[in-house]
Amino acid sequence: MSSAAEAVRRLPVQLDRDHFLRQLLRELAGTLQEVVGLEQASGFVSIVGQKIGDRLNEEYRSGLQAPTLTREQVTQVLVDLKRRIQGDFYVIEESEEKLVLGNRACPFGELVKDRQALCMMTSNVFGVITAENLGYARVVIEEAIAQGHAGCRVVVHLKPSPDADGQAGQVYFKG
């Protein structure tokens, strides 16, 4: 190996596949937010989230050998899928009406700051999996690391209700 190659190899450049891909997504989301606005950028990210949600739902159903998941399984799947991508979601509340999840670490890391469009990945993946198994979901992201909060608070309403209908958020139905 040449001395130039060795010198370049030893540089303290923070670059690995994970960091590169998170940086790529950050810049893509930022560019979309700047060019088409937050609402349209969120829409584009939603389409991707829908596809990923469908795929993950099938993988978990297959792994659990279940044609549909119970509410308890859905809750654990949502926590588990985030754990597998280095999120730190946990259950705050679980009832027949809603799931409330907290999060201490975003899978996108610090790169999610000011990239609220990326939160649509969580909304869509959670909404798709919940609705496909339980028939309905309204996902409300009450707090988000992307918005500068210390953590995330995500409420997944499991049934339409006047209380839930008055909140912002995305509604999902079984496809």
mmCIF file of the C-alpha atoms, coordinates in Angstrom:
data_MODEL
# 
_entry.id   MODEL 
# 
loop_
_atom_site.group_PDB 
_atom_site.id 
_atom_site.type_symbol 
_atom_site.label_atom_id 
_atom_site.label_alt_id 
_atom_site.label_comp_id 
_atom_site.label_asym_id 
_atom_site.label_entity_id 
_atom_site.label_seq_id 
_atom_site.pdbx_PDB_ins_code 
_atom_site.Cartn_x 
_atom_site.Cartn_y 
_atom_site.Cartn_z 
_atom_site.occupancy 
_atom_site.B_iso_or_equiv 
_atom_site.pdbx_formal_charge 
_atom_site.auth_seq_id 
_atom_site.auth_comp_id 
_atom_site.auth_asym_id 
_atom_site.auth_atom_id 
_atom_site.pdbx_PDB_model_num 
ATOM 1   C CA . MET A 1 1   ? 0.000   0.000   0.000  1.00 0.00 ? 1   MET A CA 1 
ATOM 2   C CA . SER A 1 2   ? 1.354   3.422   -0.889 1.00 0.00 ? 2   SER A CA 1 
ATOM 3   C CA . SER A 1 3   ? 2.078   6.010   1.778  1.00 0.00 ? 3   SER A CA 1 
ATOM 4   C CA . ALA A 1 4   ? -0.641  8.258   0.313  1.00 0.00 ? 4   ALA A CA 1 
ATOM 5   C CA . ALA A 1 5   ? -3.191  5.455   0.589  1.00 0.00 ? 5   ALA A CA 1 
ATOM 6   C CA . GLU A 1 6   ? -2.076  4.732   4.149  1.00 0.00 ? 6   GLU A CA 1 
ATOM 7   C CA . ALA A 1 7   ? -2.305  8.428   5.086  1.00 0.00 ? 7   ALA A CA 1 
ATOM 8   C CA . VAL A 1 8   ? -5.838  8.669   3.696  1.00 0.00 ? 8   VAL A CA 1 
ATOM 9   C CA . ARG A 1 9   ? -6.875  5.434   5.406  1.00 0.00 ? 9   ARG A CA 1 
ATOM 10  C CA . ARG A 1 10  ? -5.762  6.792   8.815  1.00 0.00 ? 10  ARG A CA 1 
ATOM 11  C CA . LEU A 1 11  ? -7.730  10.033  8.559  1.00 0.00 ? 11  LEU A CA 1 
ATOM 12  C CA . PRO A 1 12  ? -10.288 10.479  11.369 1.00 0.00 ? 12  PRO A CA 1 
ATOM 13  C CA . VAL A 1 13  ? -13.200 10.748  8.909  1.00 0.00 ? 13  VAL A CA 1 
ATOM 14  C CA . GLN A 1 14  ? -16.500 9.651   10.436 1.00 0.00 ? 14  GLN A CA 1 
ATOM 15  C CA . LEU A 1 15  ? -17.763 7.496   7.604  1.00 0.00 ? 15  LEU A CA 1 
ATOM 16  C CA . ASP A 1 16  ? -19.373 4.111   7.643  1.00 0.00 ? 16  ASP A CA 1 
ATOM 17  C CA . ARG A 1 17  ? -22.392 2.733   5.826  1.00 0.00 ? 17  ARG A CA 1 
ATOM 18  C CA . ASP A 1 18  ? -24.863 3.463   8.632  1.00 0.00 ? 18  ASP A CA 1 
ATOM 19  C CA . HIS A 1 19  ? -23.762 7.066   9.123  1.00 0.00 ? 19  HIS A CA 1 
ATOM 20  C CA . PHE A 1 20  ? -23.592 7.639   5.363  1.00 0.00 ? 20  PHE A CA 1 
ATOM 21  C CA . LEU A 1 21  ? -27.153 6.350   4.836  1.00 0.00 ? 21  LEU A CA 1 
ATOM 22  C CA . ARG A 1 22  ? -28.549 8.387   7.733  1.00 0.00 ? 22  ARG A CA 1 
ATOM 23  C CA . GLN A 1 23  ? -26.773 11.477  6.367  1.00 0.00 ? 23  GLN A CA 1 
ATOM 24  C CA . LEU A 1 24  ? -28.188 10.722  2.915  1.00 0.00 ? 24  LEU A CA 1 
ATOM 25  C CA . LEU A 1 25  ? -31.738 10.497  4.299  1.00 0.00 ? 25  LEU A CA 1 
ATOM 26  C CA . ARG A 1 26  ? -31.240 13.691  6.311  1.00 0.00 ? 26  ARG A CA 1 
ATOM 27  C CA . GLU A 1 27  ? -30.118 15.610  3.251  1.00 0.00 ? 27  GLU A CA 1 
ATOM 28  C CA . LEU A 1 28  ? -32.858 14.124  1.081  1.00 0.00 ? 28  LEU A CA 1 
ATOM 29  C CA . ALA A 1 29  ? -35.534 15.057  3.636  1.00 0.00 ? 29  ALA A CA 1 
ATOM 30  C CA . GLY A 1 30  ? -34.015 18.517  4.063  1.00 0.00 ? 30  GLY A CA 1 
ATOM 31  C CA . THR A 1 31  ? -33.905 19.122  0.339  1.00 0.00 ? 31  THR A CA 1 
ATOM 32  C CA . LEU A 1 32  ? -37.515 17.994  -0.040 1.00 0.00 ? 32  LEU A CA 1 
ATOM 33  C CA . GLN A 1 33  ? -38.596 20.226  2.845  1.00 0.00 ? 33  GLN A CA 1 
ATOM 34  C CA . GLU A 1 34  ? -36.823 23.219  1.291  1.00 0.00 ? 34  GLU A CA 1 
ATOM 35  C CA . VAL A 1 35  ? -37.997 22.625  -2.280 1.00 0.00 ? 35  VAL A CA 1 
ATOM 36  C CA . VAL A 1 36  ? -41.587 21.437  -1.871 1.00 0.00 ? 36  VAL A CA 1 
ATOM 37  C CA . GLY A 1 37  ? -42.326 22.303  1.780  1.00 0.00 ? 37  GLY A CA 1 
ATOM 38  C CA . LEU A 1 38  ? -42.788 20.206  4.898  1.00 0.00 ? 38  LEU A CA 1 
ATOM 39  C CA . GLU A 1 39  ? -46.270 18.948  3.999  1.00 0.00 ? 39  GLU A CA 1 
ATOM 40  C CA . GLN A 1 40  ? -45.276 17.671  0.541  1.00 0.00 ? 40  GLN A CA 1 
ATOM 41  C CA . ALA A 1 41  ? -41.976 16.254  1.848  1.00 0.00 ? 41  ALA A CA 1 
ATOM 42  C CA . SER A 1 42  ? -43.924 14.393  4.525  1.00 0.00 ? 42  SER A CA 1 
ATOM 43  C CA . GLY A 1 43  ? -46.158 13.010  1.782  1.00 0.00 ? 43  GLY A CA 1 
ATOM 44  C CA . PHE A 1 44  ? -43.194 11.599  -0.129 1.00 0.00 ? 44  PHE A CA 1 
ATOM 45  C CA . VAL A 1 45  ? -41.767 10.027  3.030  1.00 0.00 ? 45  VAL A CA 1 
ATOM 46  C CA . SER A 1 46  ? -45.251 8.620   3.765  1.00 0.00 ? 46  SER A CA 1 
ATOM 47  C CA . ILE A 1 47  ? -45.251 6.647   0.529  1.00 0.00 ? 47  ILE A CA 1 
ATOM 48  C CA . VAL A 1 48  ? -41.955 5.022   1.465  1.00 0.00 ? 48  VAL A CA 1 
ATOM 49  C CA . GLY A 1 49  ? -43.202 4.386   5.009  1.00 0.00 ? 49  GLY A CA 1 
ATOM 50  C CA . GLN A 1 50  ? -46.319 2.676   3.644  1.00 0.00 ? 50  GLN A CA 1 
ATOM 51  C CA . LYS A 1 51  ? -44.220 0.249   1.616  1.00 0.00 ? 51  LYS A CA 1 
ATOM 52  C CA . ILE A 1 52  ? -41.863 -0.470  4.494  1.00 0.00 ? 52  ILE A CA 1 
ATOM 53  C CA . GLY A 1 53  ? -44.838 -0.915  6.848  1.00 0.00 ? 53  GLY A CA 1 
ATOM 54  C CA . ASP A 1 54  ? -46.427 -3.450  4.500  1.00 0.00 ? 54  ASP A CA 1 
ATOM 55  C CA . ARG A 1 55  ? -43.195 -5.432  4.243  1.00 0.00 ? 55  ARG A CA 1 
ATOM 56  C CA . LEU A 1 56  ? -42.507 -5.411  7.977  1.00 0.00 ? 56  LEU A CA 1 
ATOM 57  C CA . ASN A 1 57  ? -46.093 -6.391  8.756  1.00 0.00 ? 57  ASN A CA 1 
ATOM 58  C CA . GLU A 1 58  ? -45.749 -9.450  6.544  1.00 0.00 ? 58  GLU A CA 1 
ATOM 59  C CA . GLU A 1 59  ? -42.394 -10.374 8.076  1.00 0.00 ? 59  GLU A CA 1 
ATOM 60  C CA . TYR A 1 60  ? -43.702 -10.186 11.651 1.00 0.00 ? 60  TYR A CA 1 
ATOM 61  C CA . ARG A 1 61  ? -46.909 -12.069 10.771 1.00 0.00 ? 61  ARG A CA 1 
ATOM 62  C CA . SER A 1 62  ? -44.872 -14.760 9.087  1.00 0.00 ? 62  SER A CA 1 
ATOM 63  C CA . GLY A 1 63  ? -42.416 -14.964 11.955 1.00 0.00 ? 63  GLY A CA 1 
ATOM 64  C CA . LEU A 1 64  ? -45.215 -15.241 14.496 1.00 0.00 ? 64  LEU A CA 1 
ATOM 65  C CA . GLN A 1 65  ? -47.134 -17.607 12.191 1.00 0.00 ? 65  GLN A CA 1 
ATOM 66  C CA . ALA A 1 66  ? -50.247 -15.480 12.580 1.00 0.00 ? 66  ALA A CA 1 
ATOM 67  C CA . PRO A 1 67  ? -52.645 -14.335 9.852  1.00 0.00 ? 67  PRO A CA 1 
ATOM 68  C CA . THR A 1 68  ? -53.283 -11.208 11.963 1.00 0.00 ? 68  THR A CA 1 
ATOM 69  C CA . LEU A 1 69  ? -51.688 -9.870  15.104 1.00 0.00 ? 69  LEU A CA 1 
ATOM 70  C CA . THR A 1 70  ? -53.439 -9.196  18.410 1.00 0.00 ? 70  THR A CA 1 
ATOM 71  C CA . ARG A 1 71  ? -53.278 -5.783  20.056 1.00 0.00 ? 71  ARG A CA 1 
ATOM 72  C CA . GLU A 1 72  ? -50.608 -7.055  22.424 1.00 0.00 ? 72  GLU A CA 1 
ATOM 73  C CA . GLN A 1 73  ? -48.565 -8.419  19.519 1.00 0.00 ? 73  GLN A CA 1 
ATOM 74  C CA . VAL A 1 74  ? -48.940 -5.170  17.572 1.00 0.00 ? 74  VAL A CA 1 
ATOM 75  C CA . THR A 1 75  ? -47.660 -3.218  20.574 1.00 0.00 ? 75  THR A CA 1 
ATOM 76  C CA . GLN A 1 76  ? -44.634 -5.478  20.933 1.00 0.00 ? 76  GLN A CA 1 
ATOM 77  C CA . VAL A 1 77  ? -43.952 -5.441  17.182 1.00 0.00 ? 77  VAL A CA 1 
ATOM 78  C CA . LEU A 1 78  ? -43.907 -1.621  17.140 1.00 0.00 ? 78  LEU A CA 1 
ATOM 79  C CA . VAL A 1 79  ? -41.428 -1.542  20.034 1.00 0.00 ? 79  VAL A CA 1 
ATOM 80  C CA . ASP A 1 80  ? -39.335 -4.373  18.574 1.00 0.00 ? 80  ASP A CA 1 
ATOM 81  C CA . LEU A 1 81  ? -39.008 -2.985  15.071 1.00 0.00 ? 81  LEU A CA 1 
ATOM 82  C CA . LYS A 1 82  ? -37.721 0.302   16.455 1.00 0.00 ? 82  LYS A CA 1 
ATOM 83  C CA . ARG A 1 83  ? -35.314 -1.550  18.760 1.00 0.00 ? 83  ARG A CA 1 
ATOM 84  C CA . ARG A 1 84  ? -33.890 -3.417  15.790 1.00 0.00 ? 84  ARG A CA 1 
ATOM 85  C CA . ILE A 1 85  ? -33.025 -0.130  14.067 1.00 0.00 ? 85  ILE A CA 1 
ATOM 86  C CA . GLN A 1 86  ? -31.566 1.417   17.227 1.00 0.00 ? 86  GLN A CA 1 
ATOM 87  C CA . GLY A 1 87  ? -34.579 3.339   18.416 1.00 0.00 ? 87  GLY A CA 1 
ATOM 88  C CA . ASP A 1 88  ? -35.539 3.159   22.087 1.00 0.00 ? 88  ASP A CA 1 
ATOM 89  C CA . PHE A 1 89  ? -39.324 2.974   22.110 1.00 0.00 ? 89  PHE A CA 1 
ATOM 90  C CA . TYR A 1 90  ? -41.226 1.803   25.171 1.00 0.00 ? 90  TYR A CA 1 
ATOM 91  C CA . VAL A 1 91  ? -44.868 1.407   26.185 1.00 0.00 ? 91  VAL A CA 1 
ATOM 92  C CA . ILE A 1 92  ? -46.352 4.181   28.306 1.00 0.00 ? 92  ILE A CA 1 
ATOM 93  C CA . GLU A 1 93  ? -49.964 3.018   28.040 1.00 0.00 ? 93  GLU A CA 1 
ATOM 94  C CA . GLU A 1 94  ? -51.855 0.217   26.313 1.00 0.00 ? 94  GLU A CA 1 
ATOM 95  C CA . SER A 1 95  ? -55.643 -0.044  26.280 1.00 0.00 ? 95  SER A CA 1 
ATOM 96  C CA . GLU A 1 96  ? -58.496 -1.013  23.978 1.00 0.00 ? 96  GLU A CA 1 
ATOM 97  C CA . GLU A 1 97  ? -58.651 2.618   22.815 1.00 0.00 ? 97  GLU A CA 1 
ATOM 98  C CA . LYS A 1 98  ? -54.997 3.518   22.285 1.00 0.00 ? 98  LYS A CA 1 
ATOM 99  C CA . LEU A 1 99  ? -51.319 2.738   22.526 1.00 0.00 ? 99  LEU A CA 1 
ATOM 100 C CA . VAL A 1 100 ? -49.017 5.418   23.864 1.00 0.00 ? 100 VAL A CA 1 
ATOM 101 C CA . LEU A 1 101 ? -45.341 4.935   23.140 1.00 0.00 ? 101 LEU A CA 1 
ATOM 102 C CA . GLY A 1 102 ? -42.358 6.933   24.276 1.00 0.00 ? 102 GLY A CA 1 
ATOM 103 C CA . ASN A 1 103 ? -38.944 7.044   22.674 1.00 0.00 ? 103 ASN A CA 1 
ATOM 104 C CA . ARG A 1 104 ? -35.546 8.046   24.030 1.00 0.00 ? 104 ARG A CA 1 
ATOM 105 C CA . ALA A 1 105 ? -33.452 7.560   20.866 1.00 0.00 ? 105 ALA A CA 1 
ATOM 106 C CA . CYS A 1 106 ? -34.292 8.137   17.216 1.00 0.00 ? 106 CYS A CA 1 
ATOM 107 C CA . PRO A 1 107 ? -33.017 5.553   14.707 1.00 0.00 ? 107 PRO A CA 1 
ATOM 108 C CA . PHE A 1 108 ? -31.795 8.511   12.629 1.00 0.00 ? 108 PHE A CA 1 
ATOM 109 C CA . GLY A 1 109 ? -29.791 9.749   15.625 1.00 0.00 ? 109 GLY A CA 1 
ATOM 110 C CA . GLU A 1 110 ? -29.006 13.443  15.918 1.00 0.00 ? 110 GLU A CA 1 
ATOM 111 C CA . LEU A 1 111 ? -29.372 13.749  12.144 1.00 0.00 ? 111 LEU A CA 1 
ATOM 112 C CA . VAL A 1 112 ? -33.168 13.857  12.552 1.00 0.00 ? 112 VAL A CA 1 
ATOM 113 C CA . LYS A 1 113 ? -33.094 17.364  14.073 1.00 0.00 ? 113 LYS A CA 1 
ATOM 114 C CA . ASP A 1 114 ? -35.146 19.775  11.961 1.00 0.00 ? 114 ASP A CA 1 
ATOM 115 C CA . ARG A 1 115 ? -36.206 16.960  9.620  1.00 0.00 ? 115 ARG A CA 1 
ATOM 116 C CA . GLN A 1 116 ? -39.806 16.473  10.775 1.00 0.00 ? 116 GLN A CA 1 
ATOM 117 C CA . ALA A 1 117 ? -40.678 14.823  7.459  1.00 0.00 ? 117 ALA A CA 1 
ATOM 118 C CA . LEU A 1 118 ? -38.729 11.766  8.635  1.00 0.00 ? 118 LEU A CA 1 
ATOM 119 C CA . CYS A 1 119 ? -41.290 11.318  11.440 1.00 0.00 ? 119 CYS A CA 1 
ATOM 120 C CA . MET A 1 120 ? -43.701 10.159  8.748  1.00 0.00 ? 120 MET A CA 1 
ATOM 121 C CA . MET A 1 121 ? -41.707 6.930   8.602  1.00 0.00 ? 121 MET A CA 1 
ATOM 122 C CA . THR A 1 122 ? -42.767 6.211   12.174 1.00 0.00 ? 122 THR A CA 1 
ATOM 123 C CA . SER A 1 123 ? -46.334 7.340   11.559 1.00 0.00 ? 123 SER A CA 1 
ATOM 124 C CA . ASN A 1 124 ? -46.761 5.206   8.454  1.00 0.00 ? 124 ASN A CA 1 
ATOM 125 C CA . VAL A 1 125 ? -45.019 2.087   9.687  1.00 0.00 ? 125 VAL A CA 1 
ATOM 126 C CA . PHE A 1 126 ? -46.971 2.207   12.978 1.00 0.00 ? 126 PHE A CA 1 
ATOM 127 C CA . GLY A 1 127 ? -50.219 3.106   11.207 1.00 0.00 ? 127 GLY A CA 1 
ATOM 128 C CA . VAL A 1 128 ? -49.949 0.430   8.534  1.00 0.00 ? 128 VAL A CA 1 
ATOM 129 C CA . ILE A 1 129 ? -49.082 -2.377  10.944 1.00 0.00 ? 129 ILE A CA 1 
ATOM 130 C CA . THR A 1 130 ? -51.775 -1.349  13.429 1.00 0.00 ? 130 THR A CA 1 
ATOM 131 C CA . ALA A 1 131 ? -54.540 -0.848  10.843 1.00 0.00 ? 131 ALA A CA 1 
ATOM 132 C CA . GLU A 1 132 ? -53.739 -4.008  8.889  1.00 0.00 ? 132 GLU A CA 1 
ATOM 133 C CA . ASN A 1 133 ? -54.076 -6.065  12.057 1.00 0.00 ? 133 ASN A CA 1 
ATOM 134 C CA . LEU A 1 134 ? -56.642 -4.175  14.135 1.00 0.00 ? 134 LEU A CA 1 
ATOM 135 C CA . GLY A 1 135 ? -58.640 -2.443  11.382 1.00 0.00 ? 135 GLY A CA 1 
ATOM 136 C CA . TYR A 1 136 ? -57.921 1.206   12.189 1.00 0.00 ? 136 TYR A CA 1 
ATOM 137 C CA . ALA A 1 137 ? -55.236 3.553   13.468 1.00 0.00 ? 137 ALA A CA 1 
ATOM 138 C CA . ARG A 1 138 ? -54.850 7.281   13.971 1.00 0.00 ? 138 ARG A CA 1 
ATOM 139 C CA . VAL A 1 139 ? -51.215 8.078   14.677 1.00 0.00 ? 139 VAL A CA 1 
ATOM 140 C CA . VAL A 1 140 ? -50.485 11.314  16.485 1.00 0.00 ? 140 VAL A CA 1 
ATOM 141 C CA . ILE A 1 141 ? -46.885 12.314  17.093 1.00 0.00 ? 141 ILE A CA 1 
ATOM 142 C CA . GLU A 1 142 ? -47.280 14.577  20.105 1.00 0.00 ? 142 GLU A CA 1 
ATOM 143 C CA . GLU A 1 143 ? -43.561 15.125  20.683 1.00 0.00 ? 143 GLU A CA 1 
ATOM 144 C CA . ALA A 1 144 ? -40.580 14.381  18.458 1.00 0.00 ? 144 ALA A CA 1 
ATOM 145 C CA . ILE A 1 145 ? -36.821 14.561  18.701 1.00 0.00 ? 145 ILE A CA 1 
ATOM 146 C CA . ALA A 1 146 ? -36.947 16.024  15.170 1.00 0.00 ? 146 ALA A CA 1 
ATOM 147 C CA . GLN A 1 147 ? -38.860 18.994  16.610 1.00 0.00 ? 147 GLN A CA 1 
ATOM 148 C CA . GLY A 1 148 ? -36.319 19.541  19.391 1.00 0.00 ? 148 GLY A CA 1 
ATOM 149 C CA . HIS A 1 149 ? -37.995 17.564  22.169 1.00 0.00 ? 149 HIS A CA 1 
ATOM 150 C CA . ALA A 1 150 ? -35.877 15.367  24.438 1.00 0.00 ? 150 ALA A CA 1 
ATOM 151 C CA . GLY A 1 151 ? -37.814 12.316  23.235 1.00 0.00 ? 151 GLY A CA 1 
ATOM 152 C CA . CYS A 1 152 ? -40.844 11.249  21.239 1.00 0.00 ? 152 CYS A CA 1 
ATOM 153 C CA . ARG A 1 153 ? -44.396 10.594  22.361 1.00 0.00 ? 153 ARG A CA 1 
ATOM 154 C CA . VAL A 1 154 ? -46.524 8.737   19.826 1.00 0.00 ? 154 VAL A CA 1 
ATOM 155 C CA . VAL A 1 155 ? -50.206 7.977   20.378 1.00 0.00 ? 155 VAL A CA 1 
ATOM 156 C CA . VAL A 1 156 ? -51.814 5.297   18.227 1.00 0.00 ? 156 VAL A CA 1 
ATOM 157 C CA . HIS A 1 157 ? -55.602 5.492   18.548 1.00 0.00 ? 157 HIS A CA 1 
ATOM 158 C CA . LEU A 1 158 ? -57.163 2.107   17.867 1.00 0.00 ? 158 LEU A CA 1 
ATOM 159 C CA . LYS A 1 159 ? -60.758 3.256   17.395 1.00 0.00 ? 159 LYS A CA 1 
ATOM 160 C CA . PRO A 1 160 ? -62.368 6.359   15.962 1.00 0.00 ? 160 PRO A CA 1 
ATOM 161 C CA . SER A 1 161 ? -63.561 8.616   18.770 1.00 0.00 ? 161 SER A CA 1 
ATOM 162 C CA . PRO A 1 162 ? -64.507 12.272  19.214 1.00 0.00 ? 162 PRO A CA 1 
ATOM 163 C CA . ASP A 1 163 ? -61.378 12.711  21.367 1.00 0.00 ? 163 ASP A CA 1 
ATOM 164 C CA . ALA A 1 164 ? -59.071 11.193  18.732 1.00 0.00 ? 164 ALA A CA 1 
ATOM 165 C CA . ASP A 1 165 ? -60.864 12.813  15.796 1.00 0.00 ? 165 ASP A CA 1 
ATOM 166 C CA . GLY A 1 166 ? -60.106 16.262  17.163 1.00 0.00 ? 166 GLY A CA 1 
ATOM 167 C CA . GLN A 1 167 ? -56.371 15.626  17.114 1.00 0.00 ? 167 GLN A CA 1 
ATOM 168 C CA . ALA A 1 168 ? -53.961 16.089  14.278 1.00 0.00 ? 168 ALA A CA 1 
ATOM 169 C CA . GLY A 1 169 ? -52.359 12.982  12.889 1.00 0.00 ? 169 GLY A CA 1 
ATOM 170 C CA . GLN A 1 170 ? -52.687 10.466  10.133 1.00 0.00 ? 170 GLN A CA 1 
ATOM 171 C CA . VAL A 1 171 ? -55.566 7.996   9.820  1.00 0.00 ? 171 VAL A CA 1 
ATOM 172 C CA . TYR A 1 172 ? -55.005 4.477   8.502  1.00 0.00 ? 172 TYR A CA 1 
ATOM 173 C CA . PHE A 1 173 ? -57.525 1.793   7.567  1.00 0.00 ? 173 PHE A CA 1 
ATOM 174 C CA . LYS A 1 174 ? -57.121 -1.865  6.766  1.00 0.00 ? 174 LYS A CA 1 
ATOM 175 C CA . GLY A 1 175 ? -56.298 -2.162  3.064  1.00 0.00 ? 175 GLY A CA 1 
# 
